[in-house]
Amino acid sequence: MNNIDLVFKALSDPIRLDILKILYSSDSVCVCELVDKFNISQSKLSYHLKMLLSAELINKSSQGKWNFYSVNKDTLSQVLTYEVIKNLFL
């Protein structure tokens, strides 16, 4: 993992942490569902998702015109201890 600075920058924002919490509890979530859960514009949500993607904290897959996101648990487990993950996401 060569992007440790991006990881901690991504984890420093409460909205991005909330996104990770939602994604952590699901296999994959459509961007349309995320837009409904947050009281921010779609462009701001896209910015936050881009930050998480750049830090390799989430994965993106496309199905038709929709993007689906999931947590990259490998990256999380490399950066955070199990106790921190448990306190944040479980």
C-alpha positions as CSV (number, residue, x, y, z in Angstrom):
1,M,0.0,0.0,0.0
2,N,1.7,3.2,-1.2
3,N,-1.1,5.6,-0.5
4,I,-1.1,5.8,3.3
5,D,-1.5,9.6,3.2
6,L,-4.6,9.3,1.1
7,V,-6.0,6.7,3.4
8,F,-5.8,8.8,6.5
9,K,-7.0,11.9,4.6
10,A,-10.1,9.8,3.4
11,L,-10.7,8.6,7.0
12,S,-10.5,12.1,8.5
13,D,-13.9,13.2,7.1
14,P,-17.2,12.3,9.0
15,I,-19.2,11.9,5.8
16,R,-16.7,9.5,4.3
17,L,-16.7,7.5,7.6
18,D,-20.5,7.4,7.4
19,I,-20.2,6.1,3.8
20,L,-17.8,3.4,4.9
21,K,-20.2,2.4,7.7
22,I,-23.0,1.9,5.3
23,L,-20.8,0.0,2.9
24,Y,-19.2,-2.1,5.6
25,S,-22.6,-3.6,6.6
26,S,-23.5,-4.5,3.0
27,D,-22.0,-6.6,0.2
28,S,-22.5,-3.7,-2.3
29,V,-24.5,-0.6,-2.4
30,C,-25.9,1.3,-5.4
31,V,-24.9,4.9,-5.7
32,C,-28.6,5.7,-6.0
33,E,-29.1,4.3,-2.4
34,L,-26.2,6.4,-1.1
35,V,-27.7,9.6,-2.6
36,D,-30.9,8.9,-0.7
37,K,-29.1,8.4,2.6
38,F,-27.1,11.6,2.6
39,N,-28.4,15.2,2.7
40,I,-25.7,16.4,0.2
41,S,-25.7,17.0,-3.5
42,Q,-24.8,14.1,-5.9
43,S,-21.6,16.0,-6.9
44,K,-20.4,16.2,-3.3
45,L,-21.2,12.5,-2.8
46,S,-19.2,11.7,-5.9
47,Y,-16.3,13.7,-4.5
48,H,-16.3,11.7,-1.3
49,L,-16.6,8.4,-3.2
50,K,-13.7,9.5,-5.4
51,M,-11.6,10.2,-2.3
52,L,-12.4,6.7,-0.9
53,L,-11.6,5.1,-4.2
54,S,-8.3,6.9,-4.5
55,A,-7.4,5.7,-1.1
56,E,-8.4,2.1,-2.1
57,L,-10.8,1.9,0.8
58,I,-13.7,1.0,-1.4
59,N,-14.3,-0.8,-4.7
60,K,-16.5,0.2,-7.6
61,S,-18.3,-2.0,-10.1
62,S,-20.6,-0.9,-12.8
63,Q,-23.9,-2.7,-13.8
64,G,-25.6,-0.9,-16.6
65,K,-25.8,2.8,-15.9
66,W,-25.4,2.3,-12.1
67,N,-22.2,2.1,-10.0
68,F,-22.1,-0.2,-7.0
69,Y,-19.7,0.3,-4.1
70,S,-18.3,-2.0,-1.5
71,V,-15.6,-1.8,1.2
72,N,-12.1,-2.9,0.4
73,K,-11.7,-4.9,3.7
74,D,-8.1,-5.8,2.8
75,T,-7.0,-2.2,2.8
76,L,-8.9,-1.5,6.0
77,S,-7.4,-4.4,7.8
78,Q,-3.9,-3.3,6.7
79,V,-4.4,0.2,8.1
80,L,-6.6,-0.2,11.1
81,T,-6.6,-2.7,14.0
82,Y,-9.5,-5.0,14.5
83,E,-10.5,-3.1,17.6
84,V,-10.7,0.2,15.6
85,I,-12.7,-1.5,12.8
86,K,-15.0,-3.0,15.4
87,N,-15.6,0.4,17.1
88,L,-16.2,2.2,13.8
89,F,-18.2,-0.3,11.8
90,L,-19.6,-3.1,13.8
